[in-house]
Amino acid sequence: MTLWQIIINISEPPKRKKRKDINTLEDVVRLLHESKRILVLTGAGVSVSCGIPDFRSRDGIYARLAVDFPDLPDPQAMFDIEYFRRDPRPFFKFAKEIYPGQFQPSPCHKFISMMDKQKKLLRNYTQNIDTLEQVAGVQRIIQCHGSFATASCLVCKHKVDCEAVREDIFNQVVPHCPRCPDIPLAIMKPDIVFFGENLPEMFHRAMKQDKDEVDLLIVIGSSLKVRPVALIPNSIPHEVPQVLINREQLPHLNFDVELLGDCDVIVNELCHRLGGDFEQLCFNTLRLTETTDKPPRLPEQPPSEALPASSDAAQEEQKQHSTDSVTKPSEETHSPNVTDTAGNNVTPPEPCPNAQCPSEETAEPSELPAEDVPKEEAAEVKSHTSNLEFRRRCWMSRINRSPISKRLETGQYLFQAPNHYIFHGRRHNTTHFIQRGRVGAQTDNTPEKTQSTVHL
């Protein structure tokens, strides 16, 4: 066992402090030019634009698995090694949807590959299992949670290439080991790390070496909720510059520069600024412009409007907001978020606790015959109507309070001194952690087991 493994098993490294001399996008570009040993941590955000399905939207993988497998105790159970041994079918239904060969790399993957080609990349530690880094040509890669590239027998450990089990998976047949034909548990399990399994030894060996060699850390598209990968930023020397490219802030970590928004949009701008071979990667030829003025909010609707009419508007806005939230959760909402979109389990935000949007069935006091209503009931109806009006105002206020990133003009990003950038696609977040290799989670305060996205 390495010293790195001992540290992550018995303690958490001290929280790094931000460097005061590194703050701007220009600093990031300079560091990318100068650095020779860049360590990149990637998560679900680098593959979102590739079309890989998410977990937590209302029509995501979890929702569909709940219909097909009503006995699944909770969606994460399909990544529990003990449950997999009992019933591997939910996992293989999921595996069919993201199996290698169906997707192409994103601009983020190509950006990392270019750093590798230019001998700038020390290592790309990816938490994803989609193998898109290899497709993009990244050579110096550590797949922290394994991948679908190979599969191994649960009994004899016989290993095969992903193509050997592809037909069974696409036909939704549980693949069995050809060397153990008479053993029911001899399932060919793709070599991804489940809860209850250890991370690959290669991860620990590489991290032991890389943590003392890195001269720049870039985190792209990850909430860094899964340990021990989440411990890496605080485990490397604190003087090493750190840059975040992500849809959301990570309040449990201190980055020198935070570039928040759609990762592909941010990488496109960086490639423009880096020039040379990087500029060939730009999918959008338009350069972005910087503003330091926060865009104004949309005017709030007057509360004096008739309730039924505004109710219809609210319901229409709610429907639109719900549709948008599946792909791009609201940036302004400070309520708990569940990633790594990434797919998130997003439902339309309610305006107030236990509130419901007024419906056409809600009766106004004027619609109730006074002679047929006792005084107590009339008072109750009046109170109920007042509550509905208050909730309606809350709801309309919530609808009109659009996030900053959606109020930015096309081709624009916002700089908030000293080190905070908002691009289109930025969202707010929560922080909870998963201890990889154990069933269950470790959080700062409340234990919770969660799975952010299709990228474990």
Secondary structure by P-SEA (a helix, b strand, c coil): ccaaaaaaacccccbbbbbcccccaaaaaaaaacccbbbbbbccccccccccccccccccaaaaaaaaccccccccccccaaaaaacaaaaaaaaaacccccccccaaaaaaaaaaaacccccccccccccccccccccccccccccccbbbbcccccccccccaaaaaaacccccccccccccccccccccccccccccaaaaaaaaaacccccbbbbcccccccccccccccccccccbbbbbcccccccccccccccccaaaaaaaaaaaacccccccccccbbbbbbcccccccccccccccaaaaaaaaaaaaaaaaaaaaccccccccccccccccccccccccccccccccccccccccccccccccaaaaaaaaaaaaaaaaaaaaaaaaaacccccccccccbbbbcccbbbbccccccbbbbbbbccccccccccbbbbbbccccc
